[in-house]
Amino acid sequence: MKTEEKSVNNKKLIPFWVIERALEGDIQAINKILKHYEGYIAKLSVRKMYDEYGCVHYCVDETLRRRLETKLIKTIMGFKIVR
């Protein structure tokens, strides 16, 4: 039986079973959550850089991106489901 993913404003939500497995420490589930938020994290990690000629360039700060991913993983592991 295939479970349909719910969506809010045409954005897919992470299925509950994935969240449960991530809380249990399942690496694949954690990676699925990271993949879900990949675009948002990249957007938050964009920094304005200037080259030697003063031209503006926007690029993803990889250090900041990894810090945000690490914070997300720590938050996942500390999350408690209340039923």
C-alpha positions in Angstrom: 0.0 0.0 0.0 1.4 3.3 -1.1 1.2 6.2 1.4 0.4 9.6 -0.2 2.5 12.5 0.9 0.5 15.5 2.2 1.3 18.9 0.8 0.8 22.4 2.1 0.9 25.1 -0.5 2.2 22.6 -3.1 5.2 21.8 -0.8 5.6 18.2 0.2 5.8 17.3 3.9 8.2 14.8 5.4 6.3 11.6 6.2 5.8 10.9 9.9 7.5 7.5 9.6 10.7 9.2 8.3 10.7 11.5 11.3 10.2 8.5 13.6 13.1 6.6 12.1 15.4 9.6 12.1 14.7 9.9 15.9 15.8 6.3 16.2 19.1 7.2 14.5 18.4 5.8 11.1 21.0 7.4 8.8 18.9 7.1 5.6 16.0 8.9 7.3 18.3 11.7 8.5 19.7 12.0 5.0 16.1 12.2 3.6 15.3 15.1 6.0 18.6 16.8 5.1 17.7 16.4 1.4 14.2 17.9 2.1 15.8 21.0 3.6 18.8 21.2 1.2 17.5 24.1 -0.9 16.4 26.1 2.2 19.8 25.6 3.9 21.6 26.6 0.6 19.5 29.7 0.4 20.4 30.6 4.0 24.1 30.0 3.3 24.4 32.4 0.3 26.9 35.1 0.9 27.8 38.2 -1.0 31.5 38.2 -2.1 33.5 40.8 -3.9 36.3 40.0 -6.3 39.5 42.0 -6.7 37.7 44.3 -9.2 34.9 45.1 -6.8 32.3 43.0 -8.7 29.7 41.3 -6.6 29.3 37.5 -6.6 26.9 35.4 -4.6 28.1 32.0 -3.5 27.2 29.3 -1.0 29.4 29.5 2.1 30.1 25.8 2.6 31.2 26.2 6.2 27.9 27.9 7.1 26.0 25.3 5.1 27.7 22.4 7.1 27.0 24.2 10.4 23.3 24.6 9.5 23.1 20.9 8.6 24.8 19.9 11.8 22.4 22.1 13.8 19.5 20.4 12.0 20.8 16.9 12.8 21.3 17.9 16.5 17.7 19.2 16.6 16.4 16.0 15.0 18.2 13.9 17.6 16.8 16.0 20.5 13.2 16.1 19.1 10.5 14.5 21.2 7.2 13.2 19.8 4.3 13.8 22.1 1.3 11.6 21.5 
